[in-house]
Amino acid sequence: CDFKDCERRFSHSDQLKRHQRRH
């Protein structure tokens, strides 16, 4: 996959996980 796409996906996943954990 593209580096940008990968990074974006990874960031999104991390953010989502963090949000869930925080909630």
KESEPA-495303 format. One record per residue: residue in three letters; y, z negated, x of N, C-alpha, C in turn. Coordinates in steps of 0.001 Angstrom, whole numbers, always signed. Layout:
KESEPA-495303
+-----+---------+---------+---------+---------+---------+---------+---------+---------+---------+
!  aa !    n_yy !    n_zz !    n_xx !   ca_yy !   ca_zz !   ca_xx !    c_yy !    c_zz !    c_xx !
+-----+---------+---------+---------+---------+---------+---------+---------+---------+---------+
! ALA !       Y !       Z !       X !       Y !       Z !       X !       Y !       Z !       X !
...
+-----+---------+---------+---------+---------+---------+---------+---------+---------+---------+
//
This chain:
KESEPA-495303
+-----+---------+---------+---------+---------+---------+---------+---------+---------+---------+
!  aa !    n_yy !    n_zz !    n_xx !   ca_yy !   ca_zz !   ca_xx !    c_yy !    c_zz !    c_xx !
+-----+---------+---------+---------+---------+---------+---------+---------+---------+---------+
! CYS !   -1206 !      +0 !    +851 !      +0 !      +0 !      +0 !   +1247 !      +0 !    +880 !
! ASP !   +2355 !    +313 !    +286 !   +3611 !    +332 !   +1076 !   +4027 !   -1075 !   +1478 !
! PHE !   +4640 !   -1136 !   +2631 !   +5070 !   -2464 !   +3115 !   +6036 !   -3108 !   +2106 !
! LYS !   +6977 !   -2319 !   +1638 !   +7960 !   -2841 !    +669 !   +7235 !   -3293 !    -601 !
! ASP !   +6371 !   -2443 !   -1077 !   +5638 !   -2767 !   -2308 !   +4825 !   -4053 !   -2108 !
! CYS !   +4132 !   -4100 !    -976 !   +3307 !   -5286 !    -677 !   +4192 !   -6525 !    -623 !
! GLU !   +5263 !   -6409 !    +101 !   +6150 !   -7580 !    +238 !   +6680 !   -7990 !   -1145 !
! ARG !   +7077 !   -7016 !   -1887 !   +7649 !   -7314 !   -3212 !   +6580 !   -7996 !   -4080 !
! ARG !   +5395 !   -7468 !   -4030 !   +4317 !   -8036 !   -4854 !   +4020 !   -9462 !   -4374 !
! PHE !   +3946 !   -9605 !   -3089 !   +3634 !  -10928 !   -2524 !   +4718 !  -11929 !   -2940 !
! SER !   +5946 !  -11501 !   -2827 !   +7070 !  -12387 !   -3181 !   +6970 !  -12765 !   -4660 !
! HIS !   +6711 !  -11783 !   -5466 !   +6620 !  -12035 !   -6910 !   +5499 !  -13046 !   -7187 !
! SER !   +4369 !  -12820 !   -6570 !   +3221 !  -13728 !   -6773 !   +3596 !  -15139 !   -6334 !
! ASP !   +4200 !  -15226 !   -5169 !   +4585 !  -16545 !   -4649 !   +5560 !  -17216 !   -5621 !
! GLN !   +6508 !  -16453 !   -6082 !   +7503 !  -17022 !   -6999 !   +6830 !  -17497 !   -8289 !
! LEU !   +5960 !  -16669 !   -8818 !   +5287 !  -17025 !  -10068 !   +4456 !  -18296 !   -9868 !
! LYS !   +3719 !  -18317 !   -8766 !   +2880 !  -19489 !   -8485 !   +3769 !  -20734 !   -8354 !
! ARG !   +4842 !  -20601 !   -7638 !   +5733 !  -21752 !   -7424 !   +6276 !  -22206 !   -8767 !
! HIS !   +6681 !  -21266 !   -9579 !   +7247 !  -21616 !  -10885 !   +6207 !  -22393 !  -11707 !
! GLN !   +4990 !  -21880 !  -11722 !   +3929 !  -22555 !  -12490 !   +3690 !  -23953 !  -11945 !
! ARG !   +3623 !  -24050 !  -10641 !   +3348 !  -25352 !  -10022 !   +4499 !  -26319 !  -10373 !
! ARG !   +5692 !  -25840 !  -10345 !   +6856 !  -26692 !  -10604 !   +6798 !  -27165 !  -12057 !
! HIS !   +6471 !  -26284 !  -12960 !   +6444 !  -26647 !  -14377 !   +5434 !  -27738 !  -14653 !
+-----+---------+---------+---------+---------+---------+---------+---------+---------+---------+
//
